[in-house]
Amino acid sequence: MDILNVLFIALIILFVVWRILPAKGVRQITAAQLKHELKDANANKQFIDVRTPGEFKGNHIRGFRNIPLDQLLSSSESLSKEREVVLICQSGMRSNKASKTLKKSGFVKVTNVKGGMNAWS
């Protein structure tokens, strides 16, 4: 195997790892922790489901608002940058990407639900 192939494989591995790693400054919670946060009536949080409208319609958590990932940036003006934003998707991958997008856009408190709806029971 020549050096170019090794470098190419290394770059692919780094890219995949970078995509999976949680965003810096984003709080990660489990589905069990989310259940406790949903019960907190004093929580001044914005709960956002970044799945497609079809996925959201099929099954969603009460209290969550549907803003699909591809519309999040253009819809982010309807969200408060000072209030915590809690994000969920099907597996945690899209919400992780959404977390990075919101942090880059100046949101202060961003939380991702690890495992997404797959972990919700």
N, CA, C and O atoms as a GROMACS GRO file, in nm:
protein
  484
    1MET      N    1   0.085  -0.118   0.000
    1MET     CA    2   0.000   0.000   0.000
    1MET      C    3   0.090   0.124   0.000
    1MET      O    4   0.179   0.137   0.084
    2ASP      N    5   0.066   0.213  -0.093
    2ASP     CA    6   0.152   0.332  -0.100
    2ASP      C    7   0.104   0.441  -0.006
    2ASP      O    8  -0.005   0.432   0.051
    3ILE      N    9   0.184   0.544   0.008
    3ILE     CA   10   0.158   0.651   0.105
    3ILE      C   11   0.029   0.726   0.076
    3ILE      O   12  -0.038   0.770   0.170
    4LEU      N   13  -0.008   0.743  -0.051
    4LEU     CA   14  -0.132   0.813  -0.085
    4LEU      C   15  -0.255   0.738  -0.037
    4LEU      O   16  -0.350   0.798   0.013
    5ASN      N   17  -0.253   0.607  -0.052
    5ASN     CA   18  -0.366   0.526  -0.003
    5ASN      C   19  -0.379   0.536   0.149
    5ASN      O   20  -0.489   0.548   0.202
    6VAL      N   21  -0.267   0.532   0.218
    6VAL     CA   22  -0.267   0.541   0.364
    6VAL      C   23  -0.321   0.678   0.407
    6VAL      O   24  -0.402   0.686   0.499
    7LEU      N   25  -0.275   0.784   0.341
    7LEU     CA   26  -0.324   0.918   0.374
    7LEU      C   27  -0.473   0.931   0.346
    7LEU      O   28  -0.546   0.992   0.425
    8PHE      N   29  -0.519   0.876   0.235
    8PHE     CA   30  -0.660   0.882   0.199
    8PHE      C   31  -0.746   0.811   0.304
    8PHE      O   32  -0.848   0.864   0.346
    9ILE      N   33  -0.705   0.693   0.344
    9ILE     CA   34  -0.778   0.617   0.446
    9ILE      C   35  -0.777   0.692   0.579
    9ILE      O   36  -0.879   0.697   0.649
   10ALA      N   37  -0.664   0.751   0.615
   10ALA     CA   38  -0.654   0.826   0.740
   10ALA      C   39  -0.748   0.947   0.738
   10ALA      O   40  -0.812   0.977   0.838
   11LEU      N   41  -0.756   1.015   0.624
   11LEU     CA   42  -0.847   1.130   0.612
   11LEU      C   43  -0.992   1.088   0.625
   11LEU      O   44  -1.071   1.158   0.688
   12ILE      N   45  -1.027   0.976   0.567
   12ILE     CA   46  -1.165   0.926   0.578
   12ILE      C   47  -1.197   0.894   0.724
   12ILE      O   48  -1.305   0.929   0.772
   13ILE      N   49  -1.106   0.828   0.792
   13ILE     CA   50  -1.128   0.794   0.933
   13ILE      C   51  -1.143   0.920   1.017
   13ILE      O   52  -1.233   0.928   1.101
   14LEU      N   53  -1.057   1.018   0.995
   14LEU     CA   54  -1.066   1.144   1.070
   14LEU      C   55  -1.198   1.215   1.043
   14LEU      O   56  -1.259   1.269   1.136
   15PHE      N   57  -1.244   1.214   0.919
   15PHE     CA   58  -1.370   1.278   0.884
   15PHE      C   59  -1.487   1.210   0.957
   15PHE      O   60  -1.574   1.278   1.012
   16VAL      N   61  -1.488   1.078   0.956
   16VAL     CA   62  -1.596   1.003   1.022
   16VAL      C   63  -1.595   1.030   1.172
   16VAL      O   64  -1.700   1.052   1.232
   17VAL      N   65  -1.479   1.027   1.233
   17VAL     CA   66  -1.468   1.053   1.377
   17VAL      C   67  -1.513   1.195   1.408
   17VAL      O   68  -1.584   1.216   1.507
   18TRP      N   69  -1.473   1.292   1.326
   18TRP     CA   70  -1.512   1.431   1.347
   18TRP      C   71  -1.664   1.447   1.341
   18TRP      O   72  -1.721   1.524   1.418
   19ARG      N   73  -1.730   1.375   1.250
   19ARG     CA   74  -1.875   1.384   1.235
   19ARG      C   75  -1.948   1.323   1.354
   19ARG      O   76  -2.056   1.370   1.389
   20ILE      N   77  -1.892   1.221   1.415
   20ILE     CA   78  -1.958   1.150   1.524
   20ILE      C   79  -1.936   1.218   1.659
   20ILE      O   80  -2.024   1.214   1.745
   21LEU      N   81  -1.820   1.279   1.678
   21LEU     CA   82  -1.790   1.342   1.806
   21LEU      C   83  -1.890   1.453   1.838
   21LEU      O   84  -1.933   1.526   1.749
   22PRO      N   85  -1.928   1.464   1.965
   22PRO     CA   86  -2.020   1.572   2.004
   22PRO      C   87  -1.954   1.708   1.984
   22PRO      O   88  -1.832   1.721   1.993
   23ALA      N   89  -2.036   1.807   1.959
   23ALA     CA   90  -1.986   1.943   1.940
   23ALA      C   91  -1.931   1.997   2.072
   23ALA      O   92  -1.983   1.966   2.180
   24LYS      N   93  -1.827   2.076   2.063
   24LYS     CA   94  -1.766   2.136   2.181
   24LYS      C   95  -1.865   2.234   2.243
   24LYS      O   96  -1.924   2.316   2.174
   25GLY      N   97  -1.883   2.224   2.374
   25GLY     CA   98  -1.972   2.314   2.444
   25GLY      C   99  -2.118   2.272   2.440
   25GLY      O  100  -2.206   2.346   2.486
   26VAL      N  101  -2.145   2.154   2.386
   26VAL     CA  102  -2.283   2.104   2.380
   26VAL      C  103  -2.301   2.000   2.489
   26VAL      O  104  -2.222   1.906   2.500
   27ARG      N  105  -2.404   2.017   2.570
   27ARG     CA  106  -2.434   1.921   2.676
   27ARG      C  107  -2.499   1.798   2.613
   27ARG      O  108  -2.586   1.810   2.527
   28GLN      N  109  -2.457   1.682   2.656
   28GLN     CA  110  -2.512   1.555   2.608
   28GLN      C  111  -2.594   1.492   2.720
   28GLN      O  112  -2.544   1.475   2.832
   29ILE      N  113  -2.720   1.456   2.691
   29ILE     CA  114  -2.803   1.390   2.792
   29ILE      C  115  -2.862   1.262   2.734
   29ILE      O  116  -2.868   1.244   2.613
   30THR      N  117  -2.904   1.174   2.823
   30THR     CA  118  -2.968   1.049   2.782
   30THR      C  119  -3.120   1.071   2.774
   30THR      O  120  -3.170   1.174   2.819
   31ALA      N  121  -3.190   0.974   2.719
   31ALA     CA  122  -3.336   0.980   2.713
   31ALA      C  123  -3.394   0.982   2.855
   31ALA      O  124  -3.495   1.049   2.880
   32ALA      N  125  -3.332   0.909   2.946
   32ALA     CA  126  -3.380   0.908   3.086
   32ALA      C  127  -3.366   1.046   3.149
   32ALA      O  128  -3.455   1.091   3.220
   33GLN      N  129  -3.255   1.113   3.123
   33GLN     CA  130  -3.236   1.248   3.175
   33GLN      C  131  -3.337   1.345   3.112
   33GLN      O  132  -3.384   1.438   3.178
   34LEU      N  133  -3.368   1.323   2.985
   34LEU     CA  134  -3.467   1.408   2.917
   34LEU      C  135  -3.603   1.397   2.986
   34LEU      O  136  -3.673   1.497   3.001
   35LYS      N  137  -3.641   1.277   3.027
   35LYS     CA  138  -3.770   1.258   3.095
   35LYS      C  139  -3.778   1.346   3.219
   35LYS      O  140  -3.883   1.404   3.247
   36HIS      N  141  -3.669   1.356   3.294
   36HIS     CA  142  -3.667   1.440   3.414
   36HIS      C  143  -3.678   1.588   3.376
   36HIS      O  144  -3.748   1.665   3.442
   37GLU      N  145  -3.610   1.626   3.270
   37GLU     CA  146  -3.614   1.766   3.228
   37GLU      C  147  -3.752   1.806   3.176
   37GLU      O  148  -3.794   1.920   3.194
   38LEU      N  149  -3.822   1.714   3.112
   38LEU     CA  150  -3.956   1.744   3.063
   38LEU      C  151  -4.056   1.762   3.177
   38LEU      O  152  -4.155   1.834   3.163
   39LYS      N  153  -4.029   1.697   3.291
   39LYS     CA  154  -4.117   1.708   3.408
   39LYS      C  155  -4.097   1.839   3.484
   39LYS      O  156  -4.183   1.879   3.562
   40ASP      N  157  -3.984   1.905   3.461
   40ASP     CA  158  -3.951   2.029   3.533
   40ASP      C  159  -4.032   2.144   3.475
   40ASP      O  160  -3.999   2.197   3.369
   41ALA      N  161  -4.136   2.182   3.545
   41ALA     CA  162  -4.227   2.287   3.498
   41ALA      C  163  -4.158   2.423   3.492
   41ALA      O  164  -4.201   2.511   3.417
   42ASN      N  165  -4.052   2.440   3.570
   42ASN     CA  166  -3.980   2.567   3.573
   42ASN      C  167  -3.876   2.577   3.462
   42ASN      O  168  -3.812   2.682   3.446
   43ALA      N  169  -3.857   2.470   3.388
   43ALA     CA  170  -3.755   2.470   3.283
   43ALA      C  171  -3.794   2.569   3.174
   43ALA      O  172  -3.902   2.561   3.116
   44ASN      N  173  -3.705   2.660   3.149
   44ASN     CA  174  -3.726   2.761   3.045
   44ASN      C  175  -3.648   2.717   2.921
   44ASN      O  176  -3.554   2.784   2.878
   45LYS      N  177  -3.690   2.603   2.866
   45LYS     CA  178  -3.616   2.541   2.757
   45LYS      C  179  -3.699   2.533   2.630
   45LYS      O  180  -3.822   2.535   2.634
   46GLN      N  181  -3.629   2.524   2.519
   46GLN     CA  182  -3.691   2.509   2.388
   46GLN      C  183  -3.660   2.367   2.340
   46GLN      O  184  -3.543   2.333   2.321
   47PHE      N  185  -3.761   2.286   2.322
   47PHE     CA  186  -3.743   2.147   2.282
   47PHE      C  187  -3.769   2.136   2.132
   47PHE      O  188  -3.880   2.163   2.086
   48ILE      N  189  -3.666   2.095   2.056
   48ILE     CA  190  -3.674   2.092   1.911
   48ILE      C  191  -3.642   1.952   1.858
   48ILE      O  192  -3.540   1.893   1.893
   49ASP      N  193  -3.730   1.900   1.773
   49ASP     CA  194  -3.712   1.773   1.705
   49ASP      C  195  -3.672   1.805   1.562
   49ASP      O  196  -3.748   1.868   1.489
   50VAL      N  197  -3.552   1.762   1.520
   50VAL     CA  198  -3.499   1.799   1.388
   50VAL      C  199  -3.525   1.694   1.280
   50VAL      O  200  -3.466   1.699   1.172
   51ARG      N  201  -3.613   1.598   1.310
   51ARG     CA  202  -3.646   1.497   1.209
   51ARG      C  203  -3.739   1.556   1.102
   51ARG      O  204  -3.784   1.670   1.114
   52THR      N  205  -3.765   1.479   1.000
   52THR     CA  206  -3.855   1.523   0.894
   52THR      C  207  -3.997   1.532   0.948
   52THR      O  208  -4.029   1.469   1.049
   53PRO      N  209  -4.085   1.610   0.882
   53PRO     CA  210  -4.224   1.618   0.927
   53PRO      C  211  -4.292   1.481   0.930
   53PRO      O  212  -4.374   1.455   1.019
   54GLY      N  213  -4.261   1.393   0.836
   54GLY     CA  214  -4.319   1.259   0.835
   54GLY      C  215  -4.277   1.177   0.956
   54GLY      O  216  -4.360   1.109   1.017
   55GLU      N  217  -4.149   1.183   0.991
   55GLU     CA  218  -4.100   1.112   1.110
   55GLU      C  219  -4.166   1.168   1.236
   55GLU      O  220  -4.209   1.094   1.324
   56PHE      N  221  -4.174   1.301   1.243
   56PHE     CA  222  -4.233   1.367   1.359
   56PHE      C  223  -4.380   1.330   1.373
   56PHE      O  224  -4.427   1.302   1.483
   57LYS      N  225  -4.452   1.330   1.262
   57LYS     CA  226  -4.594   1.296   1.265
   57LYS      C  227  -4.615   1.152   1.310
   57LYS      O  228  -4.712   1.123   1.381
   58GLY      N  229  -4.526   1.061   1.270
   58GLY     CA  230  -4.538   0.921   1.306
   58GLY      C  231  -4.523   0.895   1.455
   58GLY      O  232  -4.588   0.807   1.510
   59ASN      N  233  -4.435   0.972   1.520
   59ASN     CA  234  -4.410   0.953   1.663
   59ASN      C  235  -4.325   1.070   1.711
   59ASN      O  236  -4.219   1.098   1.655
   60HIS      N  237  -4.370   1.137   1.814
   60HIS     CA  238  -4.292   1.246   1.872
   60HIS      C  239  -4.321   1.260   2.020
   60HIS      O  240  -4.417   1.203   2.073
   61ILE      N  241  -4.237   1.335   2.085
   61ILE     CA  242  -4.250   1.358   2.228
   61ILE      C  243  -4.328   1.488   2.250
   61ILE      O  244  -4.296   1.592   2.191
   62ARG      N  245  -4.430   1.480   2.334
   62ARG     CA  246  -4.510   1.599   2.365
   62ARG      C  247  -4.419   1.710   2.418
   62ARG      O  248  -4.332   1.686   2.502
   63GLY      N  249  -4.441   1.829   2.370
   63GLY     CA  250  -4.361   1.943   2.413
   63GLY      C  251  -4.251   1.980   2.315
   63GLY      O  252  -4.194   2.088   2.323
   64PHE      N  253  -4.222   1.889   2.222
   64PHE     CA  254  -4.120   1.917   2.121
   64PHE      C  255  -4.183   1.983   2.000
   64PHE      O  256  -4.294   1.948   1.959
   65ARG      N  257  -4.113   2.076   1.943
   65ARG     CA  258  -4.153   2.145   1.821
   65ARG      C  259  -4.070   2.089   1.706
   65ARG      O  260  -3.950   2.066   1.722
   66ASN      N  261  -4.131   2.066   1.592
   66ASN     CA  262  -4.061   2.010   1.477
   66ASN      C  263  -4.002   2.120   1.390
   66ASN      O  264  -4.075   2.199   1.330
   67ILE      N  265  -3.870   2.122   1.383
   67ILE     CA  266  -3.798   2.206   1.286
   67ILE      C  267  -3.697   2.113   1.219
   67ILE      O  268  -3.592   2.084   1.278
   68PRO      N  269  -3.727   2.065   1.097
   68PRO     CA  270  -3.635   1.974   1.028
   68PRO      C  271  -3.494   2.032   1.016
   68PRO      O  272  -3.478   2.153   1.001
   69LEU      N  273  -3.395   1.946   1.023
   69LEU     CA  274  -3.255   1.989   1.020
   69LEU      C  275  -3.227   2.083   0.904
   69LEU      O  276  -3.157   2.183   0.922
   70ASP      N  277  -3.280   2.052   0.786
   70ASP     CA  278  -3.250   2.136   0.669
   70ASP      C  279  -3.316   2.274   0.675
   70ASP      O  280  -3.287   2.360   0.592
   71GLN      N  281  -3.405   2.295   0.773
   71GLN     CA  282  -3.470   2.425   0.790
   71GLN      C  283  -3.425   2.495   0.918
   71GLN      O  284  -3.469   2.607   0.946
   72LEU      N  285  -3.340   2.431   0.995
   72LEU     CA  286  -3.303   2.482   1.128
   72LEU      C  287  -3.236   2.619   1.120
   72LEU      O  288  -3.273   2.710   1.195
   73LEU      N  289  -3.140   2.635   1.032
   73LEU     CA  290  -3.068   2.761   1.026
   73LEU      C  291  -3.160   2.876   0.987
   73LEU      O  292  -3.153   2.984   1.046
   74SER      N  293  -3.246   2.853   0.889
   74SER     CA  294  -3.338   2.960   0.846
   74SER      C  295  -3.448   2.985   0.949
   74SER      O  296  -3.505   3.094   0.952
   75SER      N  297  -3.478   2.887   1.033
   75SER     CA  298  -3.582   2.903   1.136
   75SER      C  299  -3.526   2.941   1.272
   75SER      O  300  -3.601   2.965   1.366
   76SER      N  301  -3.394   2.947   1.283
   76SER     CA  302  -3.332   2.971   1.414
   76SER      C  303  -3.367   3.109   1.471
   76SER      O  304  -3.354   3.130   1.592
   77GLU      N  305  -3.409   3.202   1.386
   77GLU     CA  306  -3.447   3.334   1.437
   77GLU      C  307  -3.572   3.329   1.524
   77GLU      O  308  -3.599   3.420   1.602
   78SER      N  309  -3.649   3.220   1.511
   78SER     CA  310  -3.769   3.204   1.595
   78SER      C  311  -3.733   3.146   1.732
   78SER      O  312  -3.821   3.131   1.817
   79LEU      N  313  -3.606   3.115   1.753
   79LEU     CA  314  -3.560   3.060   1.880
   79LEU      C  315  -3.481   3.166   1.957
   79LEU      O  316  -3.416   3.252   1.897
   80SER      N  317  -3.486   3.158   2.089
   80SER     CA  318  -3.410   3.249   2.173
   80SER      C  319  -3.268   3.195   2.191
   80SER      O  320  -3.250   3.079   2.227
   81LYS      N  321  -3.168   3.279   2.166
   81LYS     CA  322  -3.028   3.238   2.183
   81LYS      C  323  -2.990   3.228   2.330
   81LYS      O  324  -2.890   3.165   2.364
   82GLU      N  325  -3.068   3.290   2.417
   82GLU     CA  326  -3.036   3.290   2.561
   82GLU      C  327  -3.097   3.170   2.634
   82GLU      O  328  -3.043   3.126   2.735
   83ARG      N  329  -3.208   3.118   2.582
   83ARG     CA  330  -3.272   3.002   2.646
   83ARG      C  331  -3.209   2.873   2.593
   83ARG      O  332  -3.168   2.865   2.477
   84GLU      N  333  -3.203   2.773   2.679
   84GLU     CA  334  -3.147   2.644   2.638
   84GLU      C  335  -3.231   2.580   2.528
   84GLU      O  336  -3.354   2.584   2.531
   85VAL      N  337  -3.162   2.521   2.430
   85VAL     CA  338  -3.227   2.448   2.323
   85VAL      C  339  -3.192   2.301   2.340
   85VAL      O  340  -3.074   2.265   2.343
   86VAL      N  341  -3.294   2.215   2.350
   86VAL     CA  342  -3.275   2.071   2.363
   86VAL      C  343  -3.315   2.008   2.230
   86VAL      O  344  -3.428   2.025   2.184
   87LEU      N  345  -3.221   1.936   2.168
   87LEU     CA  346  -3.242   1.880   2.034
   87LEU      C  347  -3.250   1.729   2.036
   87LEU      O  348  -3.179   1.662   2.110
   88ILE      N  349  -3.340   1.676   1.952
   88ILE     CA  350  -3.354   1.531   1.938
   88ILE      C  351  -3.378   1.498   1.791
   88ILE      O  352  -3.432   1.580   1.716
   89CYS      N  353  -3.338   1.379   1.749
   89CYS     CA  354  -3.370   1.326   1.616
   89CYS      C  355  -3.399   1.176   1.634
   89CYS      O  356  -3.441   1.134   1.742
   90GLN      N  357  -3.378   1.098   1.532
   90GLN     CA  358  -3.406   0.955   1.544
   90GLN      C  359  -3.297   0.880   1.619
   90GLN      O  360  -3.325   0.798   1.706
   91SER      N  361  -3.169   0.910   1.585
   91SER     CA  362  -3.059   0.835   1.645
   91SER      C  363  -2.959   0.920   1.723
   91SER      O  364  -2.875   0.866   1.795
   92GLY      N  365  -2.967   1.051   1.709
   92GLY     CA  366  -2.871   1.140   1.774
   92GLY      C  367  -2.772   1.200   1.678
   92GLY      O  368  -2.699   1.292   1.715
   93MET      N  369  -2.766   1.152   1.555
   93MET     CA  370  -2.670   1.203   1.457
   93MET      C  371  -2.713   1.340   1.404
   93MET      O  372  -2.633   1.433   1.404
   94ARG      N  373  -2.836   1.352   1.359
   94ARG     CA  374  -2.882   1.482   1.305
   94ARG      C  375  -2.889   1.588   1.415
   94ARG      O  376  -2.856   1.704   1.391
   95SER      N  377  -2.931   1.548   1.535
   95SER     CA  378  -2.937   1.646   1.643
   95SER      C  379  -2.797   1.690   1.684
   95SER      O  380  -2.778   1.804   1.727
   96ASN      N  381  -2.698   1.602   1.672
   96ASN     CA  382  -2.560   1.638   1.699
   96ASN      C  383  -2.514   1.742   1.597
   96ASN      O  384  -2.448   1.840   1.632
   97LYS      N  385  -2.548   1.720   1.471
   97LYS     CA  386  -2.515   1.816   1.366
   97LYS      C  387  -2.587   1.948   1.390
   97LYS      O  388  -2.529   2.055   1.372
   98ALA      N  389  -2.713   1.941   1.431
   98ALA     CA  390  -2.791   2.061   1.462
   98ALA      C  391  -2.728   2.137   1.578
   98ALA      O  392  -2.726   2.260   1.579
   99SER      N  393  -2.676   2.064   1.677
   99SER     CA  394  -2.610   2.126   1.791
   99SER      C  395  -2.491   2.210   1.746
   99SER      O  396  -2.473   2.323   1.791
  100LYS      N  397  -2.412   2.153   1.658
  100LYS     CA  398  -2.295   2.225   1.606
  100LYS      C  399  -2.339   2.350   1.530
  100LYS      O  400  -2.278   2.456   1.543
  101THR      N  401  -2.445   2.338   1.451
  101THR     CA  402  -2.496   2.451   1.374
  101THR      C  403  -2.541   2.564   1.466
  101THR      O  404  -2.509   2.681   1.442
  102LEU      N  405  -2.616   2.530   1.571
  102LEU     CA  406  -2.666   2.633   1.662
  102LEU      C  407  -2.551   2.698   1.741
  102LEU      O  408  -2.552   2.820   1.761
  103LYS      N  409  -2.454   2.619   1.784
  103LYS     CA  410  -2.340   2.676   1.857
  103LYS      C  411  -2.266   2.776   1.768
  103LYS      O  412  -2.228   2.884   1.814
  104LYS      N  413  -2.245   2.742   1.643
  104LYS     CA  414  -2.177   2.832   1.549
  104LYS      C  415  -2.260   2.958   1.524
  104LYS      O  416  -2.205   3.062   1.489
  105SER      N  417  -2.391   2.948   1.541
  105SER     CA  418  -2.480   3.062   1.518
  105SER      C  419  -2.497   3.149   1.642
  105SER      O  420  -2.572   3.247   1.640
  106GLY      N  421  -2.427   3.115   1.750
  106GLY     CA  422  -2.429   3.200   1.869
  106GLY      C  423  -2.523   3.157   1.981
  106GLY      O  424  -2.543   3.233   2.076
  107PHE      N  425  -2.580   3.038   1.972
  107PHE     CA  426  -2.665   2.990   2.080
  107PHE      C  427  -2.576   2.952   2.199
  107PHE      O  428  -2.473   2.886   2.182
  108VAL      N  429  -2.617   2.993   2.318
  108VAL     CA  430  -2.534   2.976   2.437
  108VAL      C  431  -2.548   2.837   2.497
  108VAL      O  432  -2.447   2.770   2.522
  109LYS      N  433  -2.671   2.792   2.521
  109LYS     CA  434  -2.695   2.663   2.586
  109LYS      C  435  -2.763   2.569   2.487
  109LYS      O  436  -2.878   2.588   2.449
  110VAL      N  437  -2.689   2.466   2.446
  110VAL     CA  438  -2.740   2.369   2.351
  110VAL      C  439  -2.720   2.229   2.410
  110VAL      O  440  -2.613   2.196   2.460
  111THR      N  441  -2.826   2.149   2.404
  111THR     CA  442  -2.822   2.013   2.459
  111THR      C  443  -2.867   1.915   2.351
  111THR      O  444  -2.964   1.938   2.280
  112ASN      N  445  -2.794   1.805   2.340
  112ASN     CA  446  -2.827   1.698   2.246
  112ASN      C  447  -2.872   1.574   2.323
  112ASN      O  448  -2.810   1.537   2.423
  113VAL      N  449  -2.978   1.510   2.276
  113VAL     CA  450  -3.025   1.386   2.337
  113VAL      C  451  -2.955   1.269   2.267
  113VAL      O  452  -2.983   1.240   2.151
  114LYS      N  453  -2.864   1.204   2.340
  114LYS     CA  454  -2.790   1.091   2.284
  114LYS      C  455  -2.885   0.975   2.254
  114LYS      O  456  -2.969   0.940   2.337
  115GLY      N  457  -2.871   0.915   2.138
  115GLY     CA  458  -2.954   0.801   2.102
  115GLY      C  459  -3.089   0.838   2.045
  115GLY      O  460  -3.157   0.754   1.988
  116GLY      N  461  -3.128   0.965   2.060
  116GLY     CA  462  -3.250   1.017   2.000
  116GLY      C  463  -3.375   0.937   2.035
  116GLY      O  464  -3.386   0.880   2.143
  117MET      N  465  -3.467   0.935   1.941
  117MET     CA  466  -3.595   0.865   1.960
  117MET      C  467  -3.573   0.714   1.973
  117MET      O  468  -3.655   0.645   2.034
  118ASN      N  469  -3.465   0.663   1.917
  118ASN     CA  470  -3.436   0.520   1.932
  118ASN      C  471  -3.417   0.483   2.079
  118ASN      O  472  -3.444   0.369   2.118
  119ALA      N  473  -3.369   0.578   2.160
  119ALA     CA  474  -3.344   0.552   2.302
  119ALA      C  475  -3.466   0.585   2.389
  119ALA      O  476  -3.470   0.552   2.508
  120TRP      N  477  -3.565   0.650   2.329
  120TRP     CA  478  -3.686   0.690   2.402
  120TRP      C  479  -3.782   0.572   2.413
  120TRP      O  480  -3.804   0.501   2.315
  121SER      N  481  -3.836   0.550   2.530
  121SER     CA  482  -3.932   0.439   2.543
  121SER      C  483  -4.058   0.482   2.613
  121SER      O  484  -4.149   0.402   2.632
   0.00000   0.00000   0.00000
